[in-house]
Amino acid sequence: MAQSSTVARPATCWQRRVCPLGKLVPQTVVVVFGVVVEVRCGHPLDLLYAFVPGTYPNSELTSFFKMATTGTIPSSVLIVGSGVFGLSTAYALAQRDAFRNTTITLLERLDFPAPDAASIDSSRIIRPDYADPAYAALMAEAHPHWRGDFGADGRYSEAGLCLVQDSGDESGDNAAHYYLIKALENVKSKLGLRVGRREESGQVELLETPDDVARVTASMGGDCGRRGYVNWTSGWADAEAGMRYLRKLVERTGRVKFRTEEVTRLHYGQDRVEAVEFAGDERLSADLVVLATGAWMQKLVDLRGIASATGQVLAYIDITQEEQDRLGGNPTLLCETNGMFIIPPRDRVLKVARHGYGYTNPTKIPHPERPGESITVSLPRTKQDDPNLNIAPEGDKACREYLAKCIPSLATRPWTQTRICWYSDTPVGDWLISYHPTYRNLFVATGGSGHAYKFLPVVGERIVDVVMGEERDKLGAELGKKWKWPARRREEDQVWTDDWRGGVKGMVLDEELAKGEVAAPRSRL
Ligand SMILES: Cc1cc2nc3c(=O)[nH]c(=O)nc-3n(C[C@H](O)[C@H](O)[C@H](O)COP(=O)(O)OP(=O)(O)OC[C@H]3O[C@@H](n4cnc5c(N)ncnc54)[C@H](O)[C@@H]3O)c2cc1C
């Protein structure tokens, strides 16, 4: 029996590849026994396809049409994970009229904010400085929010980002050097930032010598790099405060039910997730399950060769009020050569960290989708698992040396705290925002690859666009392609990204921890 459903809201014309008018028009989806046989865009050329059922390429049967076959808009959505991706998705869903009758539930394993989540920390860099123009454009969308209410009350500080090079290969083949050159090109040409000194209303300042670098980082008093540039329109956010702010916005909608529950497994049917289970064997089902559990994803879905957890090192020191006043106005310093960075201090705490290849933590677990089988994947280990877990000696040394080099006056100040914080890394640094190819009511939002926080104010809207199969604009189409489920899993190297990073590839957490004791963090002040 044919069943025709007219999609009430405009969506992108699916015929856009052949239709000269390819534009926003209402569409009709004809379904026979649950199979889409006809998708009408309303333009005469759609007849080319309409009379030849089965000619619709699979890739064109977007998630939106999948939704149409199952009753258009889901009546229940279950989001697992309350980090940047999960919480922002909840907010966007709660605000969309199309979901006004949908029950939205957000599950988080720890009381919000989860202290070991990637989204929760003292600070995160907010920058449009990207080699990839799509992320630079997405940042252009997010930036006004940080400069407005989202970043108010100290949640955002626009102190600049100084991206430098220290030594090494400048041939252009080097991924880090390429990143710096492309990022500079993008902020100048694509975002139209003015080049010149800040005193002369410049927004981006080229730093061609060590003296230039020293000039913009003068109060640090050390050797901060050889060359690079500073973007005065970049800044940093108080990461936890930003998440708390968004959580309040979500609560205010009154549309989302929050529960503190750790999902222990998904119950997979042949082509859908039948239920999610939490401790105590309780189960919940939903028309749509959005999995946004960051670096913990592999526990619940097999992402081998698609995304993997890598542990990054962070170290914090207490500083005096005089030091806070002196260092607080500096730009963030990020060294492309080794991935080390120092974000200006907040509340008399200064952080040194590394954007690196990180550590892998191979762990044997039951295969999340195939009962009876087991797999080995990298999973986070945090202070929630072991309160005495500190960074490994090599990470301690890297942070210490960088601090001593850039701010010699703090060279011997003991760490107050150290932390291993986990990225969900993808092979090239693009996120994974996509329906699962097998389980049609499972949507994944992960693979932040160390750079998703800055998009907190806007990324939920873009995620829900993908949920709906909508391409709001050219940027949406481009992002949708970057974020889609990869055609093949990377089998040869399942862990390490090719995105630009510092440190070395191949470090295993237990092996690095076994290399020696690190002095226990303590406060000197
Ligand atoms: C050290 C570090 C520095 C970074 N620096 C920057 C930066 O400067 N700028 C920038 O833009 N980005 C930065 N990032 C990246 C950014 O923080 C992340 O990309 C982003 O926060 C990832 O969000 P997420 O929602 O995927 O993961 P998370 O924030 O980790 O959220 C996942 C949530 O899922 C929960 N969860 C996990 N398993 C379960 C389960 N079974 N059941 C229920 N809940 C579960 C977790 O508790 C957690 O709250 C950095 C990341 C790190 C680690």
Ligand as a Chemical Component Dictionary entry (heavy atoms), coordinates in Angstrom:
data_LIG
# 
_chem_comp.id                   LIG 
_chem_comp.type                 NON-POLYMER 
_chem_comp.pdbx_formal_charge   0 
_chem_comp.three_letter_code    LIG 
# 
loop_
_chem_comp_atom.comp_id 
_chem_comp_atom.atom_id 
_chem_comp_atom.alt_atom_id 
_chem_comp_atom.type_symbol 
_chem_comp_atom.charge 
_chem_comp_atom.model_Cartn_x 
_chem_comp_atom.model_Cartn_y 
_chem_comp_atom.model_Cartn_z 
_chem_comp_atom.pdbx_ordinal 
LIG C1  C1  C 0 43.108 18.721 27.148 1  
LIG C2  C2  C 0 42.119 19.231 26.158 2  
LIG C3  C3  C 0 42.271 20.500 25.626 3  
LIG C4  C4  C 0 41.360 20.977 24.692 4  
LIG N1  N1  N 0 41.501 22.241 24.216 5  
LIG C5  C5  C 0 40.569 22.755 23.391 6  
LIG C6  C6  C 0 40.637 24.104 23.004 7  
LIG O1  O1  O 0 41.541 24.827 23.423 8  
LIG N2  N2  N 0 39.667 24.588 22.181 9  
LIG C7  C7  C 0 38.661 23.801 21.715 10 
LIG O2  O2  O 0 37.825 24.286 20.952 11 
LIG N3  N3  N 0 38.564 22.505 22.082 12 
LIG C8  C8  C 0 39.486 21.977 22.906 13 
LIG N4  N4  N 0 39.409 20.685 23.309 14 
LIG C9  C9  C 0 38.401 19.818 22.703 15 
LIG C10 C10 C 0 37.047 19.913 23.304 16 
LIG O3  O3  O 0 37.133 20.128 24.692 17 
LIG C11 C11 C 0 36.331 18.604 22.968 18 
LIG O4  O4  O 0 36.370 18.402 21.560 19 
LIG C12 C12 C 0 34.893 18.599 23.405 20 
LIG O5  O5  O 0 34.783 19.044 24.729 21 
LIG C13 C13 C 0 34.354 17.178 23.264 22 
LIG O6  O6  O 0 33.039 17.140 23.735 23 
LIG P1  P1  P 0 32.278 15.750 23.819 24 
LIG O7  O7  O 0 30.874 16.075 24.117 25 
LIG O8  O8  O 0 32.571 14.922 22.634 26 
LIG O9  O9  O 0 32.998 14.951 25.000 27 
LIG P2  P2  P 0 32.948 15.105 26.591 28 
LIG O10 O10 O 0 33.001 16.506 27.011 29 
LIG O11 O11 O 0 33.976 14.192 27.144 30 
LIG O12 O12 O 0 31.506 14.580 26.963 31 
LIG C14 C14 C 0 31.150 13.226 26.963 32 
LIG C15 C15 C 0 30.242 13.008 28.140 33 
LIG O13 O13 O 0 29.709 11.699 28.065 34 
LIG C16 C16 C 0 29.651 11.172 29.383 35 
LIG N5  N5  N 0 29.623 9.718  29.275 36 
LIG C17 C17 C 0 30.616 8.914  28.858 37 
LIG N6  N6  N 0 30.221 7.630  28.868 38 
LIG C18 C18 C 0 28.942 7.627  29.305 39 
LIG C19 C19 C 0 27.999 6.597  29.533 40 
LIG N7  N7  N 0 28.298 5.319  29.310 41 
LIG N8  N8  N 0 26.766 6.930  29.991 42 
LIG C20 C20 C 0 26.444 8.240  30.231 43 
LIG N9  N9  N 0 27.322 9.253  30.031 44 
LIG C21 C21 C 0 28.549 8.951  29.562 45 
LIG C22 C22 C 0 30.912 11.703 30.037 46 
LIG O14 O14 O 0 30.824 11.679 31.442 47 
LIG C23 C23 C 0 30.980 13.109 29.465 48 
LIG O15 O15 O 0 30.333 14.047 30.285 49 
LIG C24 C24 C 0 40.289 20.164 24.257 50 
LIG C25 C25 C 0 40.128 18.886 24.801 51 
LIG C26 C26 C 0 41.022 18.422 25.751 52 
LIG C27 C27 C 0 40.830 17.045 26.313 53 
# 
loop_
_chem_comp_bond.comp_id 
_chem_comp_bond.atom_id_1 
_chem_comp_bond.atom_id_2 
_chem_comp_bond.value_order 
_chem_comp_bond.pdbx_ordinal 
LIG C1  C2  SING 1  
LIG C2  C3  SING 2  
LIG C2  C26 DOUB 3  
LIG C3  C4  DOUB 4  
LIG C4  N1  SING 5  
LIG C4  C24 SING 6  
LIG N1  C5  DOUB 7  
LIG C5  C6  SING 8  
LIG C5  C8  SING 9  
LIG C6  O1  DOUB 10 
LIG C6  N2  SING 11 
LIG N2  C7  SING 12 
LIG C7  O2  DOUB 13 
LIG C7  N3  SING 14 
LIG N3  C8  DOUB 15 
LIG C8  N4  SING 16 
LIG N4  C9  SING 17 
LIG N4  C24 SING 18 
LIG C9  C10 SING 19 
LIG C10 O3  SING 20 
LIG C10 C11 SING 21 
LIG C11 O4  SING 22 
LIG C11 C12 SING 23 
LIG C12 O5  SING 24 
LIG C12 C13 SING 25 
LIG C13 O6  SING 26 
LIG O6  P1  SING 27 
LIG P1  O7  DOUB 28 
LIG P1  O8  SING 29 
LIG P1  O9  SING 30 
LIG O9  P2  SING 31 
LIG P2  O10 DOUB 32 
LIG P2  O11 SING 33 
LIG P2  O12 SING 34 
LIG O12 C14 SING 35 
LIG C14 C15 SING 36 
LIG C15 O13 SING 37 
LIG C15 C23 SING 38 
LIG O13 C16 SING 39 
LIG C16 N5  SING 40 
LIG C16 C22 SING 41 
LIG N5  C17 SING 42 
LIG N5  C21 SING 43 
LIG C17 N6  DOUB 44 
LIG N6  C18 SING 45 
LIG C18 C19 SING 46 
LIG C18 C21 DOUB 47 
LIG C19 N7  SING 48 
LIG C19 N8  DOUB 49 
LIG N8  C20 SING 50 
LIG C20 N9  DOUB 51 
LIG N9  C21 SING 52 
LIG C22 O14 SING 53 
LIG C22 C23 SING 54 
LIG C23 O15 SING 55 
LIG C24 C25 DOUB 56 
LIG C25 C26 SING 57 
LIG C26 C27 SING 58 
# 
